[in-house]
């Protein structure tokens, strides 16, 4: 094969190996649920990283009025945060039915953003209020707050640090006890910054980051900031089900015990469990 084809093959192998390690490869589609057609939209122009498609393993109902900002799956429970001033909330949701089991509304002055769960605490960012709220994970009772500079977008953690996105190409690594910044890394693909990093999820040593207004999720090396691969979710929600321009992909959750990957979007009527499919 040519040098270029050889390089492409090596990149494809990385996707397959990574997907297998994460338990997200197409074999996962054997679980109960409807298997949809594989996404076939083109590669990101100029990308140095391979792109994977997807199969839908299962479709779950989702609150169509939820302006989803953050998603988390922990110990069998789905947690979600919603945005917009006067409509922001944190929620515990029954995965199978979409029913909201517990909810706490955020004061109208704040636009809720990403969440993550650290032990018994739930952390929530706000967009432009420069404050993160901390709640008890079970009762949603307030447990404190932290100030930060810049905007708050997505939030996850790697077991050592909270990881925060702020709408730029940077990921900030924060001390969960003080919210002080430990380090930051710039995310790049083929040497170019990847900005508008939004909802985050930590999956088997990689940071998954949705790029705002796109159907793309970047799989990022958290040490170097390099994009190792892309997940292309084009066509996941039909255009007829997108109520307006705000109804974009936003929401990534990983069930570590069950090796299940969930995605949804703002104002989407469905939440999807997907498995990754390598592209030739």
FENWOPE-V552627 format. One record per residue. RES is the residue in three letters. PSI is psi as a letter, one per 40 degrees, with the letter a starting at -180 (999 if undefined). NEAR is the number of other ideal C-beta (glycine too) atoms within 10 Angstrom. D_CENTER is the distance of its C-alpha to the mean C-alpha in whole Angstrom. Layout:
# FENWOPE-V552627
RES & PSI & NEAR & D_CENTER
RES & PSI & NEAR & D_CENTER
This chain:
# FENWOPE-V552627
UNK & i & 8 & 37
UNK & i & 7 & 36
UNK & d & 7 & 34
UNK & d & 8 & 32
UNK & d & 9 & 31
UNK & d & 10 & 31
UNK & d & 12 & 29
UNK & d & 14 & 26
UNK & d & 12 & 27
UNK & d & 10 & 26
UNK & d & 17 & 23
UNK & d & 17 & 22
UNK & d & 12 & 23
UNK & d & 15 & 21
UNK & d & 24 & 18
UNK & d & 16 & 20
UNK & d & 12 & 21
UNK & d & 22 & 17
UNK & d & 23 & 16
UNK & d & 14 & 19
UNK & d & 14 & 18
UNK & e & 21 & 15
UNK & f & 19 & 17
UNK & e & 24 & 15
UNK & i & 21 & 18
UNK & d & 20 & 20
UNK & d & 11 & 22
UNK & e & 21 & 19
UNK & e & 19 & 20
UNK & e & 10 & 23
UNK & i & 13 & 22
UNK & h & 6 & 23
UNK & i & 16 & 22
UNK & h & 11 & 22
UNK & h & 14 & 21
UNK & i & 16 & 21
UNK & i & 10 & 22
UNK & h & 14 & 20
UNK & h & 21 & 19
UNK & f & 10 & 21
UNK & i & 13 & 20
UNK & i & 9 & 21
UNK & i & 12 & 20
UNK & h & 19 & 19
UNK & h & 5 & 22
UNK & e & 9 & 23
UNK & i & 18 & 20
UNK & e & 15 & 21
UNK & i & 21 & 19
UNK & i & 22 & 19
UNK & h & 20 & 17
UNK & i & 27 & 16
UNK & a & 22 & 16
UNK & i & 26 & 15
UNK & i & 21 & 17
UNK & h & 21 & 16
UNK & d & 23 & 18
UNK & i & 18 & 18
UNK & h & 16 & 17
UNK & i & 18 & 17
UNK & i & 15 & 18
UNK & i & 24 & 16
UNK & h & 19 & 18
UNK & e & 13 & 18
UNK & e & 10 & 19
UNK & h & 25 & 16
UNK & g & 20 & 14
UNK & h & 24 & 11
UNK & d & 31 & 9
UNK & i & 31 & 7
UNK & h & 26 & 7
UNK & h & 24 & 9
UNK & h & 23 & 11
UNK & h & 18 & 14
UNK & f & 9 & 18
UNK & e & 9 & 18
UNK & i & 16 & 16
UNK & h & 23 & 13
UNK & i & 22 & 13
UNK & i & 25 & 11
UNK & i & 29 & 12
UNK & i & 24 & 14
UNK & a & 23 & 15
UNK & h & 16 & 19
UNK & h & 16 & 22
UNK & e & 11 & 23
UNK & e & 15 & 21
UNK & i & 24 & 18
UNK & i & 20 & 18
UNK & i & 22 & 16
UNK & i & 20 & 16
UNK & h & 20 & 17
UNK & h & 24 & 17
UNK & h & 13 & 19
UNK & d & 20 & 16
UNK & d & 10 & 19
UNK & e & 10 & 21
UNK & e & 17 & 18
UNK & h & 11 & 21
UNK & h & 14 & 20
UNK & d & 11 & 22
UNK & i & 13 & 22
UNK & i & 13 & 21
UNK & h & 17 & 21
UNK & i & 14 & 22
UNK & h & 23 & 21
UNK & i & 12 & 24
UNK & d & 11 & 25
UNK & e & 11 & 25
UNK & i & 20 & 21
UNK & h & 22 & 18
UNK & i & 27 & 15
UNK & a & 30 & 12
UNK & i & 30 & 9
UNK & i & 25 & 10
UNK & i & 25 & 11
UNK & h & 19 & 14
UNK & h & 16 & 16
UNK & b & 7 & 19
UNK & e & 11 & 21
UNK & i & 14 & 19
UNK & h & 25 & 16
UNK & h & 28 & 15
UNK & h & 27 & 14
UNK & i & 30 & 14
UNK & i & 26 & 16
UNK & c & 20 & 16
UNK & e & 12 & 20
UNK & e & 21 & 22
UNK & f & 14 & 21
UNK & h & 16 & 21
UNK & h & 23 & 18
UNK & i & 22 & 19
UNK & h & 17 & 20
UNK & i & 21 & 21
UNK & h & 12 & 22
UNK & d & 21 & 19
UNK & d & 11 & 22
UNK & e & 11 & 24
UNK & e & 18 & 22
UNK & i & 9 & 25
UNK & i & 11 & 24
UNK & e & 15 & 25
UNK & a & 11 & 25
UNK & i & 15 & 23
UNK & i & 19 & 22
UNK & i & 9 & 23
UNK & i & 19 & 21
UNK & i & 8 & 22
UNK & a & 13 & 20
UNK & i & 18 & 17
UNK & h & 26 & 14
UNK & c & 25 & 11
UNK & i & 30 & 8
UNK & h & 28 & 9
UNK & a & 29 & 9
UNK & i & 18 & 12
UNK & e & 13 & 14
UNK & e & 7 & 17
UNK & d & 10 & 19
UNK & i & 18 & 17
UNK & i & 24 & 14
UNK & h & 25 & 12
UNK & h & 30 & 12
UNK & i & 29 & 11
UNK & e & 21 & 14
UNK & e & 17 & 14
UNK & a & 18 & 16
UNK & e & 18 & 15
UNK & i & 17 & 15
UNK & h & 24 & 13
UNK & h & 22 & 16
UNK & h & 17 & 16
UNK & i & 22 & 18
UNK & h & 13 & 21
UNK & e & 18 & 19
UNK & d & 9 & 23
UNK & e & 9 & 24
UNK & e & 19 & 21
UNK & i & 10 & 23
UNK & h & 15 & 21
UNK & d & 12 & 22
UNK & i & 10 & 21
UNK & i & 15 & 19
UNK & h & 19 & 18
UNK & h & 14 & 18
UNK & h & 25 & 15
UNK & i & 16 & 18
UNK & h & 21 & 18
UNK & f & 12 & 22
UNK & e & 8 & 23
UNK & h & 13 & 21
UNK & i & 13 & 19
UNK & h & 24 & 15
UNK & a & 14 & 15
UNK & f & 15 & 13
UNK & h & 25 & 10
UNK & b & 25 & 8
UNK & h & 32 & 4
UNK & i & 28 & 4
UNK & h & 27 & 5
UNK & h & 18 & 8
UNK & h & 22 & 10
UNK & f & 14 & 14
UNK & e & 12 & 14
UNK & i & 20 & 12
UNK & h & 25 & 9
UNK & h & 24 & 6
UNK & h & 27 & 5
UNK & h & 28 & 6
UNK & h & 20 & 9
UNK & h & 18 & 11
UNK & e & 13 & 13
UNK & i & 17 & 13
UNK & f & 19 & 11
UNK & i & 20 & 10
UNK & h & 26 & 8
UNK & h & 25 & 9
UNK & h & 25 & 10
UNK & h & 26 & 12
UNK & h & 14 & 15
UNK & e & 18 & 15
UNK & d & 9 & 18
UNK & e & 12 & 19
UNK & e & 19 & 16
UNK & h & 20 & 17
UNK & h & 23 & 15
UNK & d & 19 & 16
UNK & i & 24 & 14
UNK & i & 23 & 13
UNK & h & 25 & 11
UNK & h & 22 & 13
UNK & f & 23 & 12
UNK & h & 15 & 15
UNK & e & 16 & 17
UNK & d & 20 & 15
UNK & h & 21 & 16
UNK & i & 8 & 20
UNK & d & 7 & 21
UNK & e & 6 & 23
UNK & e & 13 & 20
UNK & h & 16 & 19
UNK & d & 13 & 21
UNK & a & 8 & 21
UNK & e & 7 & 19
UNK & e & 14 & 17
UNK & g & 19 & 15
UNK & i & 20 & 12
UNK & h & 25 & 9
UNK & h & 26 & 7
UNK & h & 26 & 5
UNK & h & 26 & 3
UNK & i & 25 & 6
UNK & h & 23 & 9
UNK & g & 17 & 12
UNK & d & 14 & 14
UNK & d & 10 & 17
UNK & e & 13 & 17
UNK & f & 16 & 15
UNK & h & 20 & 13
UNK & h & 27 & 10
UNK & i & 23 & 9
UNK & i & 28 & 7
UNK & a & 26 & 9
UNK & i & 27 & 10
UNK & h & 21 & 12
UNK & f & 22 & 16
UNK & i & 24 & 15
UNK & e & 19 & 17
UNK & i & 18 & 15
UNK & h & 25 & 12
UNK & h & 25 & 12
UNK & h & 22 & 13
UNK & i & 24 & 13
UNK & i & 25 & 15
UNK & i & 24 & 15
UNK & h & 20 & 18
UNK & i & 21 & 20
UNK & h & 17 & 21
UNK & 999 & 5 & 25
